[in-house]
Amino acid sequence: MSLNSDKHPVVLVADDERLNRELVRTFLETAGYEVIEANNGIDALKLARAQQPTLVMLDVHMHGMNGYEVARALKSDPATERIKVVIISAQNRPSDQADAREAGADDYLYKLLDWSEIMKRVGALVAGS
């Protein structure tokens, strides 16, 4: 598990929409997490490999690589396979959740869930790292 110098878990948030990243950052930092950001899938993969965050939150639709592709790359690499991966999307179809599981994601979160539920599930994943 990656912790910053203050012993806070590090979370990488990857979304091509700046406002979405800012919203997630606000909730995570308020809960005591350190947040790093990427605005596309390729940068998310590079940052995850370099920073080894505790958790990576991936939007599905991003430039370069989508969230499923990034999740698959992280989980298939021995250097990053232990990083917890969450797909977060505005879509909430069973097929989307199945795609996330197939890609190796540890959880799938619907963006329109109550944020207290999202934070509870993020906390459970980080605690299990």
FENRAUR-V436962 format. One record per backbone hydrogen bond with DSSP energy under -0.5 kcal/mol. NH is the residue of the N-H (numbers start at 1). CO is the residue of the C=O. Records with the same first field share a line. If there is no record, write none. Layout:
NH->CO / CO
This chain:
3->1
4->8
7->4
10->2
11->34
12->55
13->11 / 36
14->12 / 57
15->13 / 38
18->16
21->17
22->18
23->19
24->20
25->21
26->22
27->23
28->24
29->25
30->26
31->27
32->29
33->28
34->9
36->11
38->13
41->63 / 65
42->63
44->40
45->41
46->42
47->43
48->44
49->45
50->46
51->47
52->48
54->10
55->10
56->84
57->12
58->56 / 86
59->14
60->88
62->60
65->63
67->60
70->66
71->67
72->68
73->69
74->70
75->71
76->72
77->73 / 74
78->76
80->77
81->77
83->80
84->54
86->56
87->107
88->58
89->109
96->93
97->93
98->94
99->95
100->96
101->97
102->98
103->99
104->101
105->100
106->85
107->85
109->87
111->89 / 109
113->110
117->114
118->114
119->115
120->116
121->117
122->118
123->119
124->120
125->121
126->122
127->123
128->124
129->126
